[in-house]
Every structure is written in structure tokens, then in C-alpha cells.
Amino acid sequence: MNENVSKINNKWVRLAVLTIVFLNTAAMLLGYKLIPLSNEELVSVLSLIALFISEIWNHWKNNSYTSQAKEADKLMEKLKR
């Protein structure tokens, strides 16, 4: 699993986030409001996104979906006996 995660090329995600933040900051400096949220609403939205991502990550990490993970669970059960 760690090998698969390390192979993920996340350059496009980083570029997209950087672009959004840059454009929003530049627009704010020029007096435009691209993200129509107050500070409190923005915090709520970001908290909701963080909650969603952490739920998906925790669910994935705590459940065996791949065949390798299922085999590892079987081995772990044998070792516990």
C-alpha cells in the first residue's frame, strides 16, 4: 500500500490548489470577491471538507479492501491464536 501511495503523482492537485489560492488572493487585493463566503462560512466549509477527507481516509485505513490487505488480516488472525 505504501508503495502505491508513494507512486501517486500529485503535482496537478498542488498546481490546482496553488492556482485557486493565488487567483483568490489577487482578486481580494483588487477588491473582488471570488469566494462568496464570510470568514465564518469559509471556516465551516473548510472544516466540512477536512471532516469528509479524514472520514474517507480513516475508513480506508481501517478496512481491508485489497486482496493483500485481506491476506494480511488472515495472517494476523493466525498469529493471534
HELIX and SHEET records of a PDB file:
HELIX    1   1 ASN A    2  LYS A    7  1                                   6    
HELIX    2   2 LYS A   11  LEU A   29  1                                  19    
HELIX    3   3 ASN A   39  LYS A   61  1                                  23    
HELIX    4   4 SER A   67  LYS A   80  1                                  14    
END                                                                             
